[in-house]
Amino acid sequence: MAPGAPALLLLLLLLPPRTAGCPAACRCYSATVECGALRLRVVPLGIPPGTQVGTVWSCGRTGCPQGEDPRSGVSASPFPGLQTLFLQDNNIARLEPGALAPLAALRRLYLHNNSLRALEAGAFRAQPRLLELALTSNRLRALRSGAFAGLAQLRVLYLAGNQLARLLDFTFLHLPRLQELHLQENSIELLEDQALAGLSSLALLDLSRNQLGTISREALQPLASLQVLRLTENPWRCDCALHWLGAWIKEGGQRLLTSRDRKIMCAEPPRLALQSLLDVSHSSLICIPPSVHVQPLELTANLGEDLRVACQASGYPQPLVTWRKVPQPREGRPQAQAQLEGGAPGLGGHTASDTGSGMLFLSNITLAHAGKYECEASNAGGAARVPFRLLVNASRQQLQQPAQPPPPAARPAGREPRPEAGSMAFRALGLATQTAIAAAIALLALTALLLVAMICRRRRRRKKARGPPGEGALFVNDYSDGPCTFAQLEELRDERGHEMFVINRSKPLFAEGPAEAPADCGPAEGAGPGLRVPPPVAYEIHC
């Protein structure tokens, strides 16, 4: 043997050999792999599912040689498979499909303090023996109904410290043997009536420190084995919907609550704030049925437009508003209407319902959107509905027009096609065309008004404008021949064509003040700037 070989061999024996099946930086023990706090973004590859995942270190019955590490010998005793996997305190954001598939013998999986945002349906289907699953302090916002499919043996599920807002119906349907469900420290504001369906073996339910305002009796009915219930630190709305909870706790439900858990404090209405639900009388737990208002009740829209219809609902608690399209029977309808309803493939990608906001939004309106809608508002006090009808602006020819119309047939020259009686040719035009026609009509009307105003203005100017010198003066003669006729008046024109009026100076019309002219006299239009008669004196003018 070469010099130094015994020392090198001893050094190799002293170093703990790294099992080929243990991922880098992870620590592998008997049936356990620990990969916590390694800044992992995905489940590490290379986790062996079966024998010799970890190494059992043993020196045999006689013990280890003096000074030798007891883990320096490798036992060939295998164990049945990986049972515990620690992946906590990492940055895992998603469970890749198939990442856990080889770990069929897994009993405990710890994924708390990671960045998981969602769980795919069937993410744990390959772990039928799993007993405990920790998903605490992740970023889960919602749970799909099939997220826990395949976990028929699961006993404990930790979901605390996430961002869950709603628990939908049948979320935990695949967990018949679950005994503990930890949902505290989320943002749960809605627990649907069948959300806990299937949890007949559940003994502990923790819903504390959420945003629950109410909970229904139906939601807790599936929990036949419940022994501990925690509901504290929620903003409870003490109205008629919580009648049952107070009565249930007083009748026998208090056995499920500790002295601390019985302090279910009201947050609404303000008159009951900070009071215990158990101290509030049933007569104070009231609800106001909803009332609904939609304006207008009927609306006509053009093809391709976007539409928003508001549904205003009031009541206490705040009603839940839902829009839905009412199906119409096809019997006794015109062919075009039947085609409209029967050929409607939906609402162009919109479900025709907008729950909670009270606003119906329809984009790119087609013929399929036409019909009757209904806005419903409901709360614990009751429900109210208001119908709404949408008409789509299209002509009968457009409704009956085939997808690819044949070319128009030749018609005799000089004959124009007649529009059908009652046709909607103008309404069938596009919005831009209708706007242009209306603008042209308004422009023509405005032009006509301007022309009339200009003509009137010119006439006024002509009346007010002064003519040449002597043009506006009243030429009078000093004759007193008496009245004259219009025929004589023509003869009394001067050389310039001015009319000659005959004035009778000996007969004043008035002396001191104005008086009405005699019936046989015309208006004194000649009393202008050219008249040299003193202003306070007037004379009778014969014409």
Secondary structure, 3 states (H helix, E strand, C coil): CCCCHHHHHHHHHHCCCCCCCCCCCCEEECCEEECCCCCCCCCCCCCCCCCCCCCCECCCCCCCCCCCCCCCCECCCCCCCCCEEECCCCCCCCCCCCCCCCCCCCCEEECCCCCCCCCCCCCCCCCCCCCEEECCCCCCCCCCCCCCCCCCCCCEEECCCCCCCEECCCCCCCCCCCCEEECCCCCCCEECCCCCCCCCCCCEEECCCCCCCCCCHHHHCCCCCCCEEECCCCCEECCHHHHHHHHHHHHCHHHHCCCCCCCCEEEECHHHCCCEHHHCCHHHCCCEEEEEEECCCEEEEECCCCEEEEEEEEEECCCEEEEEECCCCCCCCCHHHHHHHHCCCCCCCCCCCCCCCCEEEECCCCHHHCEEEEEEEEECCEEEEEEEEEEEECCHHHHHCCCCCCCCCCCCCCCCCCCCCCCCHHHHCCHHHHHHHHHHHHHHHHHHHHHHHHHHHHHHHHHHCCCCCCCCCCCEECCCCCCCCHHHHHHCCCCCCCCCEEEEEEEEEECCCCCCCCCCCCCCCCCCCCCCCCCCCEEEEEC
